[in-house]
Amino acid sequence: MTTTAALELVQLTKMYGGVTAVDAINLKIPPGSYCCLLGPSGCGKTSTLRMVAGHESVTSGDILVGPKNVTDLPPADRSTAMMFQSYALFPHLSVIDNVAFALKMKGVAKAARHDEANKLLELVDMQPYAARLPGQLSGGQQQRVALARALITSPQILLLDEPLSALDPFLRLRMRAELKKLQRELGLTFIHVTHGQDEAMALADIVVLMNAGRIEQQGSPREIFNHPRTEFTAKFIGGHNVIAVGPETFAVRVDRLMPKRPSEAVAGPSVAGTISEVEYQGTYVRVVIAVDGGSEISAQVTETQFDAANYAVGERVLATWDPTQANLLKTTSPVIARSPERAA
Amino acid sequence: MQSKGGQGVDKSCCAITAIHPSMMQDRKTFVAWLQAAPMMLVFSVFFLLPLLLVTIVSAWDYNEYEMIPAFSLRGYSDTFEGCIADLPNLCTILKTYLKTLKLCLLTWSLTLLIGFTVAYFLAFHVRSKTWQIVLTLLCTIPFWTSNVIRMIAWIPLLGRNGLVNRGLEGVGLIRQPLEWLLFSEFSVVLALVHLFTFFMVVPIFNSMIRIDKRLIEAAYDAGATGWQTLVNVVIPLAKPGIVIGSIFVITIVMGDFVTIGVMGGQQIASAGKIIETRLNALQFPAAAANAVILLGITILIISALTRIVDVRKEL
């Protein structure tokens, strides 16, 4: 029913005046994959998406959809469709007219375009609401209508600009699953911009982590989580401690860090510190260790492990890890920093 | 919150402050009325009362030099005197009203066209808020001088020996000065458009500024051309502003007699001019009758406009 295409970005650059928002990025996304552009605000992910969509001019570089160079084409001729942040549904048009909008612009007769729109409303389970105005719908319903509207042009690549950020946390999880299911069923390439690493981990086949206009690291969620190459990646993706040992800096997953009493035999690397906090989290216990020298790292131990050792706040410990489980980071920064607790 | 407070008070110690909830409600209503009272008073004394008096006087009798407080519809019948006999030719009063409507329609369409364009430029092409404010203030500069001066300023420009005629003669485009430039329908519409376009700009701009820019992008994404976006997205969403601006312009132009008088060289009759003439002749009931007729017509136009858009809902 639908065709899909690969997306390729070649030396894509965007400058606003003298400020470089996107800095010569190269990226290849195979057809039919779910790609998340992930990064903090201002990292250039939205600019990249908007350039792919055709809503932002390209300073230099090329955008290829399948074999076609679309760099200078208007949005409607790119075989892409965009789902806007907070959906941008036309408030004066009914749900069905919103979905049929692109066909109306093409001059398709009313009956024909309503037929087509109804099919898509059925796909997103919104047919009973066809006559409503967007203002009368909930956030989740609006998102489905926005999806149907984006799909009516039979795009090969669907671009989603922070599609879940307008929803409450509960609905976000549900719509996240629906997005993934829809992508699997349609087999389209999805490019999804988000600043939430949990969202990217749950959805993506390929995570493209961006920082300061460049691609920091790309790969499958597991690759990125298990092998962060830079301190930025390790911190942004969460669930990691960034620990400096001598001149080198390592990323160690919080669940791979093991506190040991000074009396116990320790093989391999370790840092000394004092337990500053113990938090019971149900499935695990979080032990925060204030490393000698100022910063804090945290270890995630199982309830059984915790019960066996029974650590108390104020106790001196050595934080140890298996060197094969640590990732050497490409950074010169000697700072010992605690990872943000994003994974929790 | 207040009504709850009445119940929540400890009764043992504070019997005086424990006011019954219904009394509290009464007091709240009273305060609300009190707050609205000044405006209501001004509105009643300066608008409702005169309107009532005009309506009453319009149904009084009159002779050459005084009005007689007795019920009579002479004011109305005199106005339409000979209208039925003259058919199919139009009588003076109908011609005058048609002329007023024509001037109104011309002014309305021109102010709408110009006002919409200016508002569109301000809302969609001027990116920075500062420039939007600066340019909007620029639009208000004509209002720093009085209406009369702004009208009269056209005369040296459009007159027989005015700048425009001199200029055109100088370039050799015309040999005789153009007569229709001044004291004509042209100059009347020109002055009205000049005076009232701003009343269109402001409400339309106000509607447009509230249009989410992403909607324009969404339309572009769906393959809409600039024109299609204008027709399918911008105009429908700017409708409340268009209607409010239209109400301003239509009500002002329908009742205008000064601009039409000055710019028309006192040669063009209008609905407002009829009332003025009757007043000068001290025929108050006839003047009042004409005012009531004019009011009726204007209300009809406006209610037709508000049919298109529920302005109250949009505010």
Interface residues (C-beta under 8 A of the other chain):
Chain A: A53 G54 H55 P74 P75 A76 A81 M82 F84 Q85 S86 A88 L89 F90 P91 H92 F101 A102 K104 M105 K106 R149 T153
Chain B: D212 R214 L215 E217 A218 A219 Y220 D221 A222 G223 A224 T225 Q228 N232 V233 P236 L237
